Amino acid sequence: MKPTFNQAMWRAGLVAAILLLPVSGESGSVVPRDGWLEELTGFVVAQQGAALVNGESTRFEIYLDQLHVVRHAYENGDQERTYAAMNRFMDMLESRDGGISAKVADAIWDYCYQVTPPALHDVKRHKQWWDKTVNWDEFFWGDG
């Protein structure tokens, strides 16, 4: 017997859902986005190098140490600890720990948003931060 249109659509949806499931074996786990943590760490190291060239005495090692905490939790598959550690990293950027300049903290903050999987940090914080720090009239219209 030929399946009805609804049966065929249901089967196609089921196949698509199965193909999109995480392969890690743990329910609720995050499908890893390969390289995101290396990209973020590399960006922090690049900012550290630029600060050294400019003669700034910023303590970037505290940020690299925190990313090490993130890496440990992430590599152990602990999504809750990874989320908490990433949000601590964002706290550090917000409070400019280690004497980091606002320009560098903002650049790292923006890059963090670009590369970090949304399930591993509080994405709402980025919008709240932008609303707090960006003069939208100046951004869009150039009014000072």
C-alpha positions in Angstrom: 0.0 0.0 0.0 1.3 3.4 -1.0 1.8 5.8 2.0 -0.4 8.9 2.2 1.1 12.3 1.9 0.9 12.9 5.6 2.6 9.6 6.4 5.4 10.4 3.9 5.9 13.9 5.5 5.9 12.4 9.0 8.6 9.8 7.9 10.7 12.6 6.3 10.5 14.7 9.4 11.5 11.7 11.6 14.5 11.0 9.4 15.5 14.6 9.5 15.2 14.8 13.3 17.3 11.6 13.7 20.0 13.0 11.4 20.1 16.3 13.3 20.5 14.7 16.8 23.9 15.1 18.6 26.2 12.1 18.1 27.9 12.4 21.4 25.7 9.8 23.2 24.7 12.0 26.1 21.2 13.5 26.0 21.3 17.3 26.3 24.9 17.6 25.4 26.2 20.2 23.0 27.3 19.3 19.6 30.8 20.7 19.6 31.8 23.5 17.3 35.3 22.5 16.6 37.9 25.1 17.3 35.8 27.8 18.9 37.8 27.7 22.1 41.1 27.8 20.2 39.9 30.7 18.2 38.9 32.6 21.3 42.2 31.8 23.1 44.1 32.8 20.0 42.3 36.1 19.9 43.1 36.9 23.5 46.8 36.0 22.8 46.8 38.3 19.8 45.4 41.1 22.0 48.0 40.4 24.6 50.7 40.7 21.9 49.3 44.0 20.6 49.2 45.4 24.2 52.8 44.4 24.7 53.8 46.2 21.5 51.9 49.3 22.6 53.7 49.2 26.0 50.5 48.5 28.0 50.9 46.7 31.3 47.7 44.6 31.1 47.5 41.3 32.9 46.2 39.0 30.2 47.3 35.8 32.0 44.1 36.0 34.2 42.0 35.7 31.0 44.1 32.9 29.7 43.8 31.1 33.0 40.0 31.5 32.9 39.9 30.1 29.4 41.9 27.1 30.8 39.1 26.6 33.3 36.6 26.7 30.4 38.7 24.2 28.4 38.9 21.8 31.2 35.1 21.8 31.7 34.4 21.7 28.0 36.8 18.8 27.3 35.2 16.9 30.2 31.7 17.4 28.6 30.5 19.4 31.6 28.1 21.9 29.9 27.0 23.5 33.2 30.6 24.2 34.3 31.6 25.4 30.8 28.6 27.8 30.8 29.5 29.1 34.3 33.2 29.5 33.4 32.4 31.3 30.2 30.1 33.7 32.0 32.9 34.3 34.6 35.2 35.2 31.6 32.5 37.7 30.5 32.3 39.1 34.1 36.1 39.7 33.9 35.8 41.5 30.6 32.9 43.7 31.9 34.9 44.7 35.0 38.1 45.1 33.1 40.0 42.8 35.4 43.8 43.0 35.0 43.7 46.6 33.8 42.5 45.7 30.4 41.5 48.7 28.3 37.8 49.2 27.3 38.7 48.9 23.6 40.4 45.5 24.1 37.7 44.2 26.4 35.1 45.2 23.9 36.9 43.5 21.1 37.3 40.3 23.1 33.6 40.5 24.2 32.5 40.9 20.6 34.7 38.0 19.4 33.4 35.8 22.2 29.9 36.4 20.9 31.0 35.4 17.4 32.7 32.2 18.1 31.3 30.7 21.3 28.4 28.3 20.8 25.2 30.0 22.2 24.5 27.1 24.6 27.8 27.7 26.4 27.4 31.3 27.4 24.6 33.8 28.3 23.9 35.4 24.9 21.4 37.8 26.4 24.4 39.5 28.2 25.7 40.6 24.8 22.5 42.5 24.0 22.3 44.0 27.5 25.9 45.1 27.2 25.4 46.6 23.7 22.3 48.5 25.0 24.3 49.8 27.9 27.5 50.8 26.1 26.5 51.7 22.5 25.2 55.2 21.7 22.7 54.0 19.0 22.0 57.4 17.6 25.7 57.9 17.0 26.1 54.4 15.7 23.3 54.7 13.1 23.1 58.4 12.4 26.5 59.7 13.3 25.1 62.2 15.8 27.4 62.9 18.7 
